[in-house]
């Protein structure tokens, strides 16, 4: 440590230490070299437990990383949808130019259907008729609210 080598210097250093109960804690050691002071001629040190602060910093960093990942994923999805929109537009133009009963029209219809099938083509959402997704209130019947609030229906 620098405080041991240079008189008059105050140094703050973080450490990971093994606690008496067996757990690991983060401590901050603040030390000051008083070797040049004839009254003290020693090094004064203070340890402070900063485990909670370290944990909060780690959580904040993790949250920040997840937020960045979400922004990146949203950007990729947006770019993909832009490309998909161009593809669907070109398929629509080709369908208007192709004969309705030919094999080209059939292939273009299949390509359009496949392009509209993916979750990104639907805005990244599940279809309303898929299980696990609640119905909008406008589509619920009048008895639905009573069933939700009835403890016997759970």
LUMROKOL-104937 format. One line per field, with one value per residue: residue number from 1; residue in three letters; x, y, z of N, C-alpha, C in turn. Coordinates in Angstrom, 1 decimal, decimal comma, m for minus. Atoms other than C-alpha are relative to their C-alpha. Layout:
BEGIN
num NUM:...
residuo Ala:...
npx X:...
npy Y:...
npz Z:...
capx X:...
capy Y:...
capz Z:...
cpx X:...
cpy Y:...
cpz Z:...
***
This chain:
BEGIN
num 1:2:3:4:5:6:7:8:9:10:11:12:13:14:15:16:17:18:19:20:21:22:23:24:25:26:27:28:29:30:31:32:33:34:35:36:37:38:39:40:41:42:43:44:45:46:47:48:49:50:51:52:53:54:55:56:57:58:59:60:61:62:63:64:65:66:67:68:69:70:71:72:73:74:75:76:77:78:79:80:81:82:83:84:85:86:87:88:89:90:91:92:93:94:95:96:97:98:99:100:101:102:103:104:105:106:107:108:109:110:111:112:113:114:115:116:117:118:119:120:121:122:123:124:125:126:127:128:129:130:131:132:133:134:135:136:137:138:139:140:141:142:143:144:145:146:147:148:149:150:151:152:153:154
residuo Unk:Unk:Unk:Unk:Unk:Unk:Unk:Unk:Unk:Unk:Unk:Unk:Unk:Unk:Unk:Unk:Unk:Unk:Unk:Unk:Unk:Unk:Unk:Unk:Unk:Unk:Unk:Unk:Unk:Unk:Unk:Unk:Unk:Unk:Unk:Unk:Unk:Unk:Unk:Unk:Unk:Unk:Unk:Unk:Unk:Unk:Unk:Unk:Unk:Unk:Unk:Unk:Unk:Unk:Unk:Unk:Unk:Unk:Unk:Unk:Unk:Unk:Unk:Unk:Unk:Unk:Unk:Unk:Unk:Unk:Unk:Unk:Unk:Unk:Unk:Unk:Unk:Unk:Unk:Unk:Unk:Unk:Unk:Unk:Unk:Unk:Unk:Unk:Unk:Unk:Unk:Unk:Unk:Unk:Unk:Unk:Unk:Unk:Unk:Unk:Unk:Unk:Unk:Unk:Unk:Unk:Unk:Unk:Unk:Unk:Unk:Unk:Unk:Unk:Unk:Unk:Unk:Unk:Unk:Unk:Unk:Unk:Unk:Unk:Unk:Unk:Unk:Unk:Unk:Unk:Unk:Unk:Unk:Unk:Unk:Unk:Unk:Unk:Unk:Unk:Unk:Unk:Unk:Unk:Unk:Unk:Unk:Unk:Unk:Unk:Unk:Unk:Unk:Unk
npx 0,8:m0,7:0,0:m1,2:m1,3:m0,1:0,6:0,9:0,9:1,2:0,4:1,2:0,0:1,1:m0,5:1,0:m0,5:0,7:0,6:m0,1:1,1:m0,2:0,5:m0,9:0,4:m0,9:m0,4:m0,8:m1,0:m0,5:m1,1:m0,8:m1,4:m0,4:m1,4:m0,8:0,5:m0,7:0,9:0,8:m0,9:0,7:1,0:1,4:0,9:1,5:0,7:1,4:0,7:0,7:0,7:1,3:m0,3:m0,6:1,1:0,8:m0,7:0,1:1,4:0,2:m0,8:0,8:1,2:m0,5:m0,4:1,2:0,6:m0,8:0,3:1,4:m0,1:m0,6:0,9:1,1:m0,5:m0,2:1,4:0,5:m0,7:0,5:1,4:m0,2:m0,3:1,2:1,0:m0,4:0,2:1,5:0,4:m0,4:0,9:1,3:m0,1:m0,2:1,3:0,9:m0,5:0,0:1,3:0,6:0,2:m1,3:m0,8:m0,7:0,9:0,1:m1,3:0,0:0,9:m0,7:m1,1:0,6:0,6:m1,1:m0,5:1,0:0,1:m1,0:0,4:m0,4:1,0:1,2:m0,4:m0,7:1,0:0,7:1,4:1,0:0,6:m1,0:0,2:m0,9:0,1:1,3:0,8:0,3:1,3:1,2:0,4:0,4:1,5:0,4:m0,3:m1,4:m0,4:0,5:m0,8:m1,4:0,1:0,6:m1,0:0,3:m0,4:m1,4
npy m1,2:m1,3:m0,7:0,5:m0,5:m1,4:m0,8:m1,1:0,3:0,7:0,9:0,7:1,2:1,0:1,4:1,0:0,7:1,2:m0,3:1,0:1,0:0,8:m0,7:m1,0:m1,4:m1,0:m1,0:m1,0:m0,3:m1,4:m0,1:m1,2:0,2:m1,0:0,4:m1,2:m0,8:0,6:0,3:1,2:0,9:1,2:0,0:0,1:0,6:0,1:0,9:m0,3:1,0:m0,7:1,1:m0,4:m0,9:0,8:0,7:m0,9:m0,4:1,1:0,1:m1,2:0,3:1,1:m0,6:m0,8:0,9:0,6:m1,1:m0,1:1,1:m0,3:m1,0:0,7:1,0:m0,8:m0,5:1,1:0,3:m1,1:0,1:1,1:m0,3:m0,9:0,9:0,8:m0,9:m0,1:1,3:0,1:m1,0:0,6:1,2:m0,6:m0,5:1,2:0,7:m0,7:0,2:1,4:0,6:0,5:1,4:0,6:0,5:m1,2:m0,6:0,9:m0,1:m1,3:0,1:0,7:m0,9:m1,1:0,6:0,3:m1,2:m0,5:1,0:m0,2:m0,9:m1,3:m0,5:m0,4:m1,0:0,7:0,4:1,3:m0,2:m0,1:1,3:1,0:0,2:m0,7:m1,4:m0,4:m0,7:m1,4:m0,2:m0,1:1,3:0,8:0,0:m0,7:0,8:0,1:m0,7:0,7:1,2:m0,4:m0,5:1,0:0,9:1,4:0,3:0,1
npz 0,0:0,1:m1,3:m0,8:0,6:0,1:m1,1:0,2:1,0:m0,4:1,0:m0,2:0,8:m0,2:m0,2:m0,3:m1,2:m0,6:m1,3:m1,0:0,2:1,2:1,2:0,5:m0,1:0,6:m1,0:0,5:m1,0:0,1:m0,8:0,1:m0,5:m0,9:m0,3:m0,1:m1,2:m1,1:m1,1:0,3:0,7:0,3:1,1:m0,5:1,0:m0,3:0,9:0,0:0,8:1,1:0,7:0,5:1,1:1,1:0,5:0,7:1,2:1,0:0,5:0,9:1,2:0,6:0,6:1,2:1,1:0,5:0,7:1,3:0,8:0,5:1,1:1,2:0,6:0,7:1,3:0,9:0,4:0,9:1,3:0,7:0,4:1,1:1,1:0,2:0,7:1,4:0,6:0,1:1,0:1,2:0,3:0,4:1,4:0,9:0,1:0,9:1,4:0,4:0,3:m1,3:m0,1:0,4:m1,2:m0,6:m0,9:m1,1:m0,8:m0,6:m1,1:m1,1:m0,6:m0,8:m1,2:m0,9:m0,5:m1,0:m1,1:m1,1:m1,0:0,3:1,0:m0,8:m1,0:m1,2:m0,9:0,3:0,6:m1,1:m0,3:m0,6:m1,4:m0,9:0,2:m0,4:1,0:m0,3:m0,7:0,9:0,5:m1,1:m0,3:m1,2:m1,2:m0,2:m1,1:m1,2:m0,2:m0,5:m1,4:m0,8:m0,5:0,3:1,4:0,1
capx 0,0:1,1:0,3:3,1:5,7:4,9:4,5:1,7:m0,4:m4,0:m5,1:m8,5:m8,6:m11,5:m11,0:m13,0:m12,7:m13,8:m16,2:m16,1:m19,5:m18,0:m19,6:m17,7:m17,9:m16,6:m14,6:m13,0:m9,7:m8,8:m5,3:m3,0:0,8:1,8:5,4:6,8:4,8:7,1:4,1:2,4:5,0:2,5:m0,2:m3,8:m6,3:m10,1:m12,2:m15,7:m18,2:m19,4:m21,1:m24,5:m23,1:m21,2:m24,4:m26,4:m23,7:m23,7:m27,5:m27,5:m24,8:m26,9:m30,0:m28,1:m26,8:m30,3:m31,7:m29,0:m29,8:m33,5:m32,7:m30,5:m33,1:m35,8:m33,5:m32,8:m36,6:m37,3:m34,7:m36,0:m39,6:m38,4:m36,9:m40,0:m42,2:m40,2:m40,4:m44,2:m44,6:m42,7:m44,7:m47,9:m46,7:m45,6:m49,1:m50,8:m48,7:m48,8:m51,7:m54,2:m54,3:m50,6:m47,9:m46,2:m49,3:m49,5:m45,8:m46,3:m49,3:m47,3:m44,4:m46,8:m48,5:m45,1:m44,0:m47,1:m46,7:m43,7:m44,1:m42,2:m44,7:m47,4:m45,4:m43,7:m47,0:m48,9:m52,2:m55,2:m56,5:m53,3:m53,6:m52,1:m53,1:m56,0:m58,9:m59,4:m62,2:m64,4:m64,5:m65,3:m68,8:m70,7:m70,1:m66,3:m65,8:m67,9:m66,0:m62,6:m63,8:m65,4:m63,0:m64,8:m63,9:m60,2
capy 0,0:3,5:4,8:2,5:4,0:7,7:9,8:12,3:10,4:9,3:6,3:4,7:1,1:m1,3:m5,0:m8,1:m9,8:m13,0:m12,2:m14,1:m15,7:m17,2:m14,7:m12,4:m8,6:m5,6:m3,2:0,1:0,7:4,4:4,8:7,7:7,6:9,6:8,2:11,8:13,1:12,6:12,5:9,6:7,8:5,3:4,5:5,1:2,9:2,7:m0,1:0,5:m2,2:m1,1:m4,4:m2,8:0,0:m2,5:m4,6:m1,6:m0,5:m4,0:m4,1:m0,6:m1,8:m5,0:m2,9:m0,6:m3,5:m5,0:m1,6:m1,3:m4,8:m3,9:m0,8:m2,9:m5,6:m2,9:m1,4:m4,7:m5,5:m2,1:m2,5:m6,0:m4,7:m2,0:m4,7:m6,8:m3,9:m3,5:m7,2:m7,2:m4,1:m5,8:m9,0:m6,9:m5,2:m8,6:m10,1:m7,3:m8,0:m11,8:m13,8:m14,8:m18,4:m19,1:m20,8:m17,4:m16,0:m19,1:m18,7:m15,0:m15,7:m18,2:m15,7:m13,0:m15,4:m16,5:m12,9:m12,1:m15,1:m14,1:m12,2:m9,2:m8,8:m8,5:m5,9:m8,5:m9,4:m12,7:m13,0:m12,2:m15,8:m17,4:m18,9:m17,0:m13,6:m11,8:m10,6:m6,9:m5,6:m4,8:m8,5:m9,8:m10,9:m9,3:m12,3:m12,2:m9,6:m11,5:m14,7:m12,9:m11,5:m14,7:m16,7:m20,0:m19,6:m19,7
capz 0,0:m0,8:2,7:4,1:1,8:1,7:4,9:5,0:2,4:2,9:0,9:0,4:m0,9:m1,4:m0,3:m0,2:3,2:4,9:7,8:11,0:10,2:7,0:4,6:2,3:2,8:1,0:3,1:2,4:4,2:4,7:6,0:6,7:7,2:10,3:10,3:9,8:12,9:15,9:18,3:16,5:14,3:13,0:10,4:11,3:9,5:9,4:8,0:6,8:5,6:2,1:1,2:0,8:m1,4:m3,5:m3,9:m5,0:m7,5:m9,0:m9,2:m10,9:m13,4:m14,1:m14,7:m17,0:m19,0:m19,3:m20,4:m23,1:m24,3:m24,5:m26,6:m28,9:m29,3:m30,1:m32,7:m34,3:m34,4:m35,9:m38,6:m39,4:m39,6:m42,0:m44,3:m43,9:m45,0:m48,2:m48,9:m48,3:m50,5:m53,3:m53,0:m53,2:m56,4:m57,9:m57,1:m58,9:m62,0:m61,9:m63,4:m60,6:m61,5:m62,2:m60,0:m59,5:m57,8:m55,6:m54,5:m53,9:m51,7:m49,7:m49,3:m48,1:m45,7:m44,3:m43,9:m41,9:m39,6:m37,5:m34,2:m35,5:m38,4:m35,7:m33,7:m31,4:m29,8:m29,4:m31,3:m29,1:m29,5:m28,1:m24,6:m21,7:m22,9:m21,2:m23,3:m23,7:m21,4:m24,4:m25,3:m21,8:m20,9:m18,0:m15,7:m16,1:m13,5:m11,0:m11,6:m11,1:m7,8:m6,6:m4,3:m5,1:m8,8:m8,1
cpx 0,9:0,1:1,2:1,3:0,2:m0,6:m0,9:m1,1:m1,2:m0,5:m1,3:0,0:m1,1:0,6:m1,2:0,5:m1,0:m0,5:0,1:m1,1:0,2:m0,4:1,1:m0,6:0,9:0,3:0,8:1,0:0,5:1,2:0,8:1,4:0,4:1,5:0,9:m0,4:0,7:m0,9:m0,7:0,9:m0,7:m0,9:m1,3:m0,9:m1,4:m0,6:m1,5:m0,7:m0,8:m0,7:m1,3:0,2:0,5:m1,2:m0,9:0,6:m0,1:m1,4:m0,3:0,7:m0,8:m1,2:0,3:0,3:m1,3:m0,8:0,6:m0,4:m1,4:m0,1:0,5:m1,0:m1,2:0,5:0,1:m1,4:m0,5:0,6:m0,5:m1,4:0,1:0,3:m1,2:m1,1:0,3:m0,3:m1,5:m0,5:0,3:m0,8:m1,4:0,0:0,1:m1,4:m0,9:0,4:0,0:m1,4:m0,5:0,0:1,3:0,8:0,7:m0,9:m0,1:1,3:0,0:m0,9:0,6:1,1:m0,6:m0,6:1,2:0,6:m0,8:m0,1:0,8:m0,5:0,4:m0,9:m1,2:0,4:0,6:m1,0:m0,6:m1,3:m0,9:m0,6:1,0:m0,3:1,0:m0,1:m1,4:m0,8:m0,2:m1,4:m1,2:m0,5:m0,4:m1,5:m0,2:0,3:1,5:0,5:m0,4:0,8:1,4:0,0:m0,5:1,1:m0,2:0,4:1,5:0,5
cpy 1,3:0,7:m0,5:0,6:1,5:0,7:1,1:m0,3:m0,8:m0,8:m0,7:m1,2:m0,9:m1,5:m0,9:m0,9:m1,1:0,4:m1,1:m1,0:m0,8:0,7:0,9:1,4:0,8:1,1:1,1:0,4:1,4:0,1:1,3:m0,2:1,2:m0,3:1,3:0,9:m0,6:m0,4:m1,3:m1,1:m1,3:0,2:m0,2:m0,5:m0,1:m0,9:0,3:m1,1:0,8:m1,1:0,4:1,0:m0,7:m0,8:0,9:0,5:m1,1:m0,2:1,2:m0,3:m1,1:0,6:0,8:m0,8:m0,6:1,1:0,2:m1,2:0,1:1,0:m0,6:m0,9:0,8:0,6:m1,0:m0,4:1,1:m0,1:m1,2:0,3:0,9:m0,8:m0,8:0,8:0,2:m1,3:m0,2:0,9:m0,6:m1,2:0,5:0,5:m1,2:m0,7:0,7:m0,2:m1,4:m0,5:m0,6:m1,5:m0,8:m0,5:1,2:0,6:m0,9:0,2:1,4:0,1:m0,7:0,9:1,1:m0,6:m0,3:1,3:0,6:m0,9:0,3:1,1:1,5:0,7:0,4:1,0:m0,6:m0,4:m1,3:0,4:0,0:m1,4:m1,0:m0,1:0,8:1,5:0,4:0,7:1,4:0,1:0,1:m1,3:m1,0:0,0:0,7:m0,9:m0,2:0,7:m0,6:m1,2:0,3:0,3:m1,1:m1,0:m1,4:m0,3:m0,2:m1,4
cpz 0,0:1,3:0,9:m0,5:0,0:1,2:m0,4:m1,1:0,6:m1,2:0,3:m1,0:0,3:0,1:0,1:1,1:0,4:1,4:0,9:m0,1:m1,2:m1,3:m0,5:0,0:m0,8:1,0:m0,8:1,1:m0,3:1,0:m0,2:0,7:0,9:0,5:0,2:1,2:1,2:1,2:m0,2:m0,5:m0,3:m1,2:0,6:m1,1:0,5:m1,0:0,0:m0,9:m1,1:m0,8:m0,6:m1,2:m1,2:m0,7:m0,9:m1,3:m1,0:m0,6:m1,1:m1,3:m0,8:m0,7:m1,2:m1,2:m0,6:m0,8:m1,3:m0,9:m0,5:m1,1:m1,2:m0,6:m0,7:m1,3:m1,1:m0,6:m0,9:m1,4:m0,8:m0,5:m1,2:m1,3:m0,4:m0,8:m1,4:m0,7:m0,3:m1,1:m1,4:m0,4:m0,4:m1,5:m1,0:m0,1:m0,9:m1,5:m0,5:m0,3:1,3:0,1:m0,2:1,3:0,7:1,1:1,3:0,9:0,7:1,2:1,2:0,6:0,9:1,3:1,0:0,6:1,1:1,2:1,2:1,0:m0,3:m1,0:0,7:1,1:1,2:1,0:m0,4:m0,6:1,2:0,3:0,6:1,5:0,8:m0,1:0,4:m1,1:0,3:0,7:m0,9:m0,5:1,1:0,2:1,4:1,3:0,3:1,2:1,3:0,3:0,5:1,5:1,0:0,5:m0,3:m1,4:m0,2:0,0
***
